Amino acid sequence: MTKFFRLVAFINLIFSHLAVGQSTKPTTVSGQFVNAPFSQFVQTIEARTNYHFYYSPADVDSLRINAEATNVPLATLLNTALAGTPLRYAIDTQNRVFITTDQAIRTELPIGFFDRDGAADTTTIDYGAARTTARLTLETKLFEIGSRSLAGRPGNATLAGRIKSTTTGEPAVGVTVLIEKPRIGAVTDQYGFYSITLPRGRHELKIRSLGLRDTKRQILLFGDGKLDMEMDEEVVPLKEVIVGAQKDANVSSTQMGAERLDTKTIKQVPTVLGEADLIRVVLTLPGVKSVGEGTVGFNVRGGSAGQNLILFNDAVIYNPSHLFGFFSAFNPDIIKSVELYKSGIPSRYGGRLSSVLDVSTRDGNKKKLTGAGGIGLLTGRLTLEGPLITDKTSILVGVRSTYSDWLLKQLPGSYANSRASFYDVNLNLTHEANDRNSFYLSAYLSHDQFKLNSDSLYGYSNQVAALKWKHVFSNKLYGVFTGTYSRYQYAVSSDKRPAEAFRFGFNIQQSGLKADFNYFPNTRHTVDFGIGSTRYDLNPGSLQPTGSTSRIRSDVVPTEQGLESAVYVGDKFDVSPRLSVNVGLRYSLFMNFGPGQVYTYTPGLPRAESTILDTLNYSSGSLVKTDHGPEYRLALRYAITDAFSVKASYNRMRQYLHLISNAVAVSPLDIYKLSDTYMRPQVGDQFSLGLYQNLRANTIELSAEGYYRTLQNQLDYRGGATLLLNHHLETDVVRAEGVAYGVELMIRKMTGKLNGWLSYTYARSLLRTTGETGSDVVNGGNFYPSSYDKPHDVTLVGNYKINRRLSISFNVTYSTGRPITLPLAKYTLAGAERVYYSERNQYRIPDYFRTDLSMNIEGNHKVRKLAHSSWTLGIYNITGRRNAYSVYFNSVGQAIKGYQLSIFGQPIPTLTYNFKF
Amino acid sequence: MHKQAGWLRWLQGALLLTVGSCVDPYRPPEIAAPNTFLVVEGNLNAGTGSSTIRLSRTQNLTSANKPTPEQKATIKVEGTTYSFVETAKGTYTLAAATLPVGSKFQVRIKTGDGKEYLSDPITMKQTPKLDSLTWEVVGNGLQVYVNTHDAAAKTRYYRWEYEDTYEFYTPFESQLEFVNGQVVQRTGPPINHCWRTELSNNILLGSTARLTDDVLQKAPLLFLSASSPKLNVNYSILVRQYAQSAEGYAYWQNLLKTTEQLGGLFDPLPSQVGGNLHCVTNPAEPVLGFLDGCTTEQLRVFIKRPAALSRSLIRTGYEGCFTDTIPKPKQPLSVFLGPGGGYNAISQIEGTSNYVAAGIACTDCRNIGTNVKPSYWP
């Protein structure tokens, strides 16, 4: 019994809005009160029983009691008497009755109050057992939510709260909170916040998530209330069987074309140089392709690499790569989760046509200081995290760097002059001021520098910061206010020939402010809305002489300025338990403003330097061009059975910032361009339809998605276009329209000893120039494959746990070779044979096939250990297939020879040591 | 030490990606269609002088034949009475014409199959003088540079062609000749001393568009390896300079990019390089080449091997030469010295009927050069 009381008190401690301490000894009372003052009521009761009341007269002076009771427990009488008032009561074991406003006082000390130091977890089994007991009692205990006085009232009430991890205190993201009958569910957001509107009454609330142990709560819902929960992580329990959790989000959510990856999945996919690489894992998902190895830019559903919005804690990352793309810019130890949206993109995102890759980092451990790190062949990394104020403020710092510079110096011969190095630094600060306000600060800095046997030194850098304030207005409404800053810059310099020593630089920066709100009006609607604005400042290119003897003429392309603003609203509406609709509208407005210069061209002729008629000068702050338009978002789901659903979506996206690159991959020499008089905003529409089926108690997911996209105002380039230091880029680009369509099939098993996925994609991506004359027309104005059109793609990603300490991961990938422009004929000109190329992208490089294998060996699982470590041994491209990155032809002397360049043409072994403390 | 070397090699292979080691030959699938597009090469000579245009046809990549010259075409300069004359197969010359600097001309070509081609208007440009050619030892070789300037700063775009000539000797001198089954004293100029002339076979461009003044200093022209037989006896180079229009420069630059500079990670996509000629009869038919017009400037220099380049590095190409004694038993002299025998006699071995001989390639330089001394040779 005592234990039970202590538990009640414990629950009270956590769930402060809990109404009543109810389990008192039933000493019955009788009486009839008609409009009786409270003091009279108390006198009557005290006279007839041995209860004593404690209350503040000020709380009750206006209260009149109307109640009638015959031999009922005091609690029952008080329930009736105090119904509809803010007053609460508590009765302790000595028959003392405490009347308070809003909240019943606790009559017991919290559990473990006196024996805090005695918490025995010296052995794993005891530790696990203690946890289990705590969890089980929480799972069977009935939580009363809201004021009991509302009992029996029909209708709905909203339950909200936060879910955290028991071990680290960090918010648990993407946790599903649901009841089965009727089927109503909610998912925690990136702050671990959920809000669910349920019919009043008793429910079993199921809480499920990947990587966390499923749990449940028994609730009795009287009215709106709050329920915070903690979830245990699925730590390696040595003698426990993990029961397959029912992961049914695939079928039940309206979201389609979205993939969510957690760190565990990211870390188990074999990678090229031993370091877990987020982008490489994203590339294994259906619908995501890259033009070749060693490139970080990726193409989603037939879109170009510049059409992906890559968000790092809500701030934009322009170059997500390190070391020519062999590493991704994200330190794997600090990533919490990654979400990739390919279709049905929620209305809160905008600004890019093809996809959103939303990377969020961990907040840092709020309970104790921990760290993690790794040492690989080329890189080392270290992450430290811990509380500044326990349970309130945490800090996380991550650093990653290479020692490749040092390695290059050790190499003989031509590499001695080469240099290649990078580092990145992350800092996250999280502060939970109180229940309603939390603050998040995240900063990221990366820098790359390389020089490969050439005389030019390349360097680029990302600088990103985001500050967020999350405010909970009520159970039904919360808002997040975010300020972001991103800067990307690169430079190329050379001083080999002093007379022509130069430095070429480019930078883009954006600062944005936005407010996002989530509103949960009732069971059937989840509304989000917001407003935001981003200012862009571009320095599209500057060439400067360096050193006193340089005769380079300085050349600076005028800066560009723009302001992109958007408002949006979206509503997830559960029409019936089977049918759910997600509608959204975003309206975006882009203003390009001065100072700036715009050239006018002779009408009817292709734009060229020779057809420039006039130059219009715009003063600082004056509007050069305004573009705006609506973006529609619609998604719906119809569940045919609990395990089978159909989803459809339509979305329109607008993009005002264009990536200018005539190389196939994202390279450090790409530039960005804002929409202006000639560069029209890109507009993309996507229709998609999908079928989802879960088998074997939701352990196996099957999905089939098809899509059709149209893309307007795409950019392609005239032959031999000059893109750098071009003061009138409009003369070198051609406008094109695109279509892309495809089908993605996937079978996935996320639990069990063997897990992973197999996907097949059929996809096409075609472009057609819309110009009328001469050089504005590519391939005679007909549709031609884009450079990233790879129709067939098969990927198998798997992980097999041999035992607790040893697991094997593998990755098999096949795809059609990407399109290429091939030589058709040869001729002699200027003393050498030359080749005449085909129309653009009419042929393909050889198909791509690769198999990787890696083995993860964990140290022993003793709980008390200085550090937990693991070794990752892997082989990339185990078959050694020389996959062509590109195919090219060179004239060597009098002959024309074809070559194919493969970047990882042999099996590459890797070894990484990881540790955690 | 050994272990480290292995480790390093492994690292090199595994990590360092861009250079050389992962490049394989690639033979594209048969591209069957017989593409025979017209190729136009040449220059209109501004001012007074002769102009030459060469016409040929494209071939399939797999074709082993020499490019086919386009014969029996007529080439006219629009708006004038000037007409080119076919002086050799596919080579058309306009002997004496005046095309004033600053004026614009169009060239019309009519081929034997009745098709007509027309160039865009070509502006005649004045080519500035070549100031000098300089050279210096760079690494294991000699780098030759061009220096030029245009005081009026009008030229901005330059293109060069060169022909270089070197003097060389075969390792053995054959003073005897096999005539009518008899070994006789050789007459005429010696055949062990020759001059070989080569034409530039890459596109050489320079631009001052990004410089404040129209001055090119030390623009790289060619690199002579220390092992080259060119820098052995004497060497001469003649450089021709052409002022280019911006479009012409862009064309050559583009051609250079798509045929000489592709293959790196960050290189641009190859593209169809369009010149300034169009087919009038079939606008869809591509025409390759670019016709520009300018005066020609040229400069010749002689270069001696600098002392800094060790002579021991020279590879003459005659390293495999040896002498032999002929005839052999059962093989008469004619087997060696007759047609197809492959030998030239160097001298008779005294007191015998045997000869010291060497292969023709080791005694006769005329297979790769000419034994006629060029008029400009000192």
Interface residues (C-beta under 8 A of the other chain):
Chain A: L273 G294 F324 F326 L377 L378 S404 L407 L408 Q410 L411 P412 S414 Y415 S418 L452 N453 R497 A499 L543 R551 I552 R553 D555 E609 N662 A663 V664 A665 S667 P668 L669 R718 G719 G720 A721 S775 G780 S787 T821 L822 P823 L824 A825 K826 Y827 T828 L829 A830 G831 A832 R834 V835 Y836 Y837 S838 E839 R840 Y843 R882 A884 Y885 S886 V887 Y888 F889 N890 S891 G893 Q894 I896 K897 G898 Y899 Q900 L901 S902 I903 F904 G905 Q906 I908 P909
Chain B: L8 L11 Q12 G13 A14 L15 L16 L17 T18 V19 S21 C22 V23 D24 P25 Y26 R27 P28 P29 I31 A33 N35 T36 F37 V39 E41 S56 R57 T58 Q59 N60 L61 S63 P67 E161 L199 S200 N201 N202 I203 R210 L211 T212 D213 V215 Q217 K218 A246 A250 W252 Q253 N254 L255 K257 T258 T259 E260 L262 G263 L265 F266 D267 P268 L269 P270 S271 Q272 V273 G274 A284 P286 L288 G289
